[in-house]
């Protein structure tokens, strides 16, 4: 039930980003959805107690988000990539501190996923504001005289 709430909550900004976002937003949405699906399939890949499949999936998502953030001029992508980097680093905890329990890392990754979801909402807001600003800029820039009154008919 918890997963349905968390993923259902994250689906709202993903849908908004896919609908009104720029291509870089849509690529990020595709990468995030693919990561969730691949992580489910890769979760049985373990080395000892270390979840190698999930770690590799999270690393791939981080690299994709970072590449998109470098090219995309979107702030939410930078924050999402940073959150994902913390998730990748959390997979190294069993090596850094051998006495740590696996569930501590899992709990941390759940909290980071909630932060990631918050960044998705910020991304949806950024996409909407960017679109709104572009529309208003087109209206402001169209200062040509309209002697025939044709703009009022449109």
Beta strands, then each sheet from edge to edge (+ up, - down):
end
